[in-house]
């Protein structure tokens, strides 16, 4: 399973996104963040640079360009909305 980066299982994608968040921010505690936690503002607290780095890693890992496909960036509200967006794109790809 460790080599399976193209999984469309929501739990696997969420786990991988948590790890990406921890890597991008340098905050290992984010591997345990709940799905309902906001990514920006008072939740995870991503800034624009960290958000951009996260989107770049998502595109590299999943081939999903969130910024191009979700012009309002609604999918970036929480870890759960981002997970659902990616899983949906992997399922239709």
Order of alpha helices (4+ residues) and beta strands (2+ residues): alpha-alpha-alpha-alpha
